[in-house]
Amino acid sequence: QVQLVESGGGLVQPGGSLRLSCVVSGSGFSIYDMSWHRQAPGKQRNFLAVITSGGSTNYADSVKGRFTISRDNAKNTVYLQMNDLKPEDTAVYYCYRAGNGITPGSWGQGTQVTVSS
């Protein structure tokens, strides 16, 4: 069973930066689209960014220009570089490996990001 393990969250001041990592167990990492999502307390989980198996990226308007998604297929890892963080970015951040019609999608356990002075 695939496992996704996020890391890199923490407390940061407004205007600061963090880089989240998500390591995916198992083989075949490179063939899957990977994405990041977040969920603030009392709110639904929202899409942030996706990187396809081919390396194309797309972002939610709320983070475009501030967040960058990338992947290292040799390390089975997807990253989310977050710059110019704002208090409204406070949430639990999740990575997601998309399904491929045979294998279902899978979520990580999440990592907390808190933006506060």
N, C-alpha and C positions, 0 to 999 in steps of 0.2 A: 504494500500500500504506500502510495506516495506521501511524503511529508514535506511541508513547506515551513521553514523557520525564519521568522523575521527578527531583525535586530537593528539597533542604532537609534531607537527612540530615546526620549529623555526630556528634560526641562531646558528650555532655551528662551532667551529674551527676545522681544519683538525686534525684527530686523536681522536676527541671526540665521544660521544655517544648520542643517542636519543632513546626513546621508543615511538612508535606510537601506538595508540589505535583506534579501530573501534567498535563502539557499534551498534548493529543491533536491530531494533525494531521488535516486533511481536514474535510469538511463533515458535517453531520448529528449532531454531538456530542449535541445535546439529546435525541435519540430513544433513546439507549442507556443502559442501566443501567451504573453504574460501581462498582467495588469496590476495596478495598485488602486485601492479603494480606501475610504475612511468612514468612520462612524462616530459622530459626536453624541454625547449623552442625550437620550430622549429623541434622537433623530434617526432617520433611515441611513443605511449604508449607501454611500455615493461613489460613483466612478471618478477616478482622477486622471489616470493615464494608462495607455496600452502600448506595448511594443510587440510587433508581430514576429513570427519566426523569420521573416525576411528582413527585419530591422526597421520597418516603418513604424512611426510613432503618431499618437494622437492624444490630445489633452482636453480636459474639461476647461471651460472658459475661466473658471475660478482660479486655476493654477497656471494657466498658459503664460509663459514668459518668466515664471518663478521656479517651476519644478521641471526637472529633466529625468526621464526614464531611460535606462540603458541596461544592457545585458552583457554578461560574459559567459558564453556557452561552454568554455573550457572549465569554468568553475561552477557551472550549474547555478548561476546567481543572477538575479535581477536587482537593480538598484533604483532608488528614487532620491535624487539630489534635490533638496528643498532649500531655496534661498529666500531672503526677505520675508521671513515667517511673520505671521500676524496672529493675534490672539484667536481669531476665528478659525485658524488652522488646527487648534487643539482638538484632538480626536484620537481614537485608536485606528491605526493604519494597518491594513491587511493587504497581503499579496494574493493573487489568484492565478492558478494555471488553468487555462481554458480547456474544455473538453475537445475531443476530436471526432466525435461521432461514435467512437467505440469506448474511449476512456472518459468518464465524467469529469467535470471541473472539480478543482480542489482548492480549499482555502487554507491559509496559514492561521496561526492562533492570534496574531495581531501584536502590535507594539504601540505603546502609549507615547504620544507626542503632546507635550504641554508647552504652550507659548505664553509666557507671563513675565512681567517685570517684578 
